[in-house]
């Protein structure tokens, strides 16, 4: 049985707690939060010891995995310290996205985890859906041929104004990770951004990407759209065919260029994903499955290294926008 501690037990943390309590191979062993009343309430709700100090928790409890579900500025400024404490203690770690909103912290987390030989994963849950799995299967089987282009759109409504870069750093780790999942490393980016009326942050962005493979791509992102409409769209095309994933998990359609016969995978009303929160379960199940199988740290899917690569693209996009749309090389892309 894999014993898990969850750090940060607000809304997202509670989703993690429920997932680990329900998983057949894990035991929710403890919770931790800087706010004593929140930690105590979660401890009572889940029937586990509650702490406000992660070091104390790790000293007193037998823990295999630490899930970091804290938040902070740009949804990531509180991730570094607990993740580092857990890595230093030799624990496997699953951290919420962004791995950190500060690129130097993200680089440090990945480097130290590699040095210590621990598994570091990130909750880049948008790739963990049946639609994405089937699309990846078609891609790896050569059904698209040589990749040519990707179009990605991720739009939600979020009125928050933490910083002028909240939209890019908090939302688009998901978008970039999905694009990298299908097309590999990004070589350089060019970005243009705008602000909706009354906003102080760059709440809508248009990002052009050149991949190391030679494929090209485009991302449209916004914090200014209604949640009543589909939030995500991904189109990937090669010289032999293309596929489209609609609204994260609702459907995947494959269009072969030389045939009128389409392949359609739809989310089933019965037995399929019931909502967005199911993506957390899919992602957590995969991480636990890889730990149980003894997979090496470098084999972890949606790893800390993947999360860092996405953040490098985001930071390059920010620099491009600041420079008037000049294309910017992505560090580490070779």
Secondary structure, DSSP 8 states (H G I E B T S, - for coil): -EEEEEE--SHHHHHHHHHHHH-TTEEEEEEE-SSHHHHHHHHHHHTSEEES-HHHHHHHS--SEEEE----GGGTTTHHHHHHHHHHTT-EEEE-SSS-SSHHHHHHHHHHHHHHT--EEE--GGG-SHHHHHHHHHHHTTTT-SEEEEEEEEE-B----SSTTHIIIIIHHHHHHHHHHHH--EEEEEEEEE--TT-SS--EEEEEEEETTS-EEEEEEESBS-TTS--EEEEEEESSEEEEEETTTTEEEEEETT-S-EEEEE--TTTS--STTHHHHHHHHHHHHHHHTT--GGG-TTBHHHHHHHHHHHHHHHHHHHTTS--EE-TT--
